[in-house]
Amino acid sequence: VDCIVSLPLCFPILCVAMAGLVTLLTWLMTPIGLMGFVHWLVAFKPDAAPEKLREKFEKTRKAWSGVTGVDIPSQVFYGFFGACKISGLLAIHGVFGASLDAIANVCWLVLLGGAVYTHVLLKEPIVPPVACLGLMGLRLLLVLAA
């Protein structure tokens, strides 16, 4: 109620709260972006990656190869996703400016939508990718509202 009476004071507080929430959401998504380096490891030096990790990643590659009808080479598949995750991470952290932050956020939504679909294909729990998709959706709304 006080906010309605003192509208000029309300908006700066709201903006600070929204910016803080964007920062929190960005840091919550950072581990997913850092996984891009693991994708590159599997793409370019697979023998250095643990066997269980390679097996999990291989299931994902085979699932998407089945969806596309093309046997996607591992190096191409994981090299691409590694680049997407790392560049997307840098973008949402503001390295490339505000406009690419918003564009990268949309790309993250596509990536996470694909993650949900992958989990469905592999009969894995969908709650983690759905939760991340929701967080990035919220982040995009906040970024666009700023």
C-alpha positions as CSV (number, residue, x, y, z in Angstrom):
1,V,0.0,0.0,0.0
2,D,2.8,2.4,0.8
3,C,4.2,1.7,-2.6
4,I,1.1,3.1,-4.3
5,V,1.2,6.3,-2.3
6,S,5.0,6.8,-2.9
7,L,5.2,5.6,-6.4
8,P,8.5,7.3,-7.3
9,L,10.2,5.5,-4.4
10,C,8.7,2.1,-5.3
11,F,10.1,1.8,-8.9
12,P,13.8,2.1,-7.9
13,I,13.3,-0.5,-5.2
14,L,11.5,-2.8,-7.7
15,C,14.2,-2.3,-10.3
16,V,16.9,-3.2,-7.7
17,A,15.0,-6.3,-6.7
18,M,14.5,-7.4,-10.3
19,A,18.2,-6.9,-11.1
20,G,19.1,-8.9,-8.0
21,L,16.8,-11.7,-9.1
22,V,18.3,-11.7,-12.6
23,T,21.8,-12.0,-11.0
24,L,20.7,-14.8,-8.8
25,L,19.1,-16.7,-11.7
26,T,22.2,-16.1,-13.8
27,W,24.4,-17.7,-11.1
28,L,22.0,-20.6,-10.6
29,M,22.4,-21.4,-14.3
30,T,26.2,-21.0,-14.4
31,P,26.9,-24.7,-13.6
32,I,24.9,-25.8,-16.6
33,G,26.9,-23.4,-18.8
34,L,30.2,-24.6,-17.4
35,M,29.2,-28.1,-18.5
36,G,30.1,-26.8,-21.9
37,F,33.7,-27.5,-21.0
38,V,32.8,-31.1,-20.2
39,H,31.0,-31.4,-23.6
40,W,34.3,-30.2,-25.2
41,L,36.2,-32.8,-23.3
42,V,34.0,-35.5,-24.6
43,A,34.1,-34.0,-28.1
44,F,37.9,-33.5,-28.4
45,K,39.5,-35.8,-25.8
46,P,37.0,-38.5,-25.0
47,D,39.5,-40.8,-23.5
48,A,40.1,-38.3,-20.7
49,A,36.4,-38.4,-19.7
50,P,35.1,-40.9,-17.2
51,E,33.4,-44.0,-18.9
52,K,30.0,-43.4,-17.2
53,L,29.9,-39.8,-18.4
54,R,30.7,-40.9,-22.0
55,E,28.0,-43.5,-21.8
56,K,25.4,-41.0,-20.6
57,F,26.5,-38.5,-23.3
58,E,26.4,-41.2,-25.9
59,K,22.8,-42.0,-25.1
60,T,21.9,-38.3,-25.6
61,R,23.7,-38.2,-29.0
62,K,22.0,-41.4,-30.1
63,A,18.6,-40.1,-29.1
64,W,19.1,-36.9,-31.1
65,S,20.6,-38.8,-34.0
66,G,17.4,-40.9,-34.0
67,V,15.2,-37.7,-33.9
68,T,17.1,-36.2,-36.9
69,G,17.5,-39.4,-38.8
70,V,21.2,-38.7,-39.2
71,D,24.1,-40.2,-37.3
72,I,25.5,-37.0,-35.8
73,P,29.3,-37.4,-35.2
74,S,30.2,-37.1,-31.5
75,Q,32.8,-34.4,-32.1
76,V,30.3,-32.3,-33.9
77,F,27.4,-32.9,-31.5
78,Y,29.4,-32.2,-28.3
79,G,31.5,-29.5,-29.9
80,F,28.4,-27.7,-30.8
81,F,26.7,-28.0,-27.4
82,G,29.9,-27.0,-25.6
83,A,30.2,-23.9,-27.7
84,C,26.5,-23.1,-27.2
85,K,26.7,-23.5,-23.4
86,I,30.0,-21.6,-23.0
87,S,29.0,-18.7,-25.3
88,G,25.5,-18.6,-23.8
89,L,27.0,-18.5,-20.3
90,L,29.3,-15.6,-21.2
91,A,26.3,-13.8,-22.8
92,I,24.0,-14.1,-19.8
93,H,26.8,-12.8,-17.6
94,G,26.8,-9.7,-19.8
95,V,30.2,-10.2,-21.5
96,F,28.6,-9.4,-24.9
97,G,26.3,-6.6,-23.8
98,A,22.6,-6.3,-22.9
99,S,21.1,-7.1,-26.2
100,L,23.0,-10.4,-26.6
101,D,22.1,-11.2,-23.0
102,A,18.4,-11.3,-24.0
103,I,19.1,-13.2,-27.2
104,A,21.2,-15.7,-25.3
105,N,18.4,-16.1,-22.8
106,V,16.1,-17.1,-25.6
107,C,18.8,-19.6,-26.9
108,W,18.9,-21.1,-23.4
109,L,15.2,-21.6,-23.5
110,V,15.6,-23.6,-26.7
111,L,18.5,-25.6,-25.2
112,L,16.5,-26.3,-22.1
113,G,13.4,-27.2,-24.1
114,G,15.7,-29.7,-25.9
115,A,16.9,-31.0,-22.5
116,V,13.3,-31.6,-21.4
117,Y,12.7,-33.5,-24.7
118,T,15.9,-35.5,-24.2
119,H,14.8,-36.5,-20.7
120,V,11.5,-37.7,-22.1
121,L,13.2,-39.7,-24.9
122,L,15.6,-41.3,-22.4
123,K,12.9,-41.8,-19.8
124,E,14.8,-39.8,-17.2
125,P,13.2,-37.5,-14.6
126,I,12.1,-34.3,-16.3
127,V,11.8,-32.1,-13.2
128,P,15.4,-30.8,-13.3
129,P,15.3,-29.5,-16.9
130,V,11.7,-28.3,-16.5
131,A,12.7,-26.3,-13.4
132,C,15.7,-24.8,-15.2
133,L,13.5,-24.0,-18.2
134,G,11.1,-22.1,-15.8
135,L,13.9,-20.2,-14.2
136,M,15.3,-19.1,-17.5
137,G,11.8,-18.1,-18.6
138,L,11.5,-16.0,-15.5
139,R,14.9,-14.5,-16.2
140,L,13.9,-13.5,-19.7
141,L,10.8,-11.8,-18.5
142,L,12.9,-9.9,-15.9
143,V,15.6,-9.0,-18.5
144,L,12.9,-7.7,-20.9
145,A,11.1,-5.7,-18.2
146,A,14.3,-3.9,-17.2
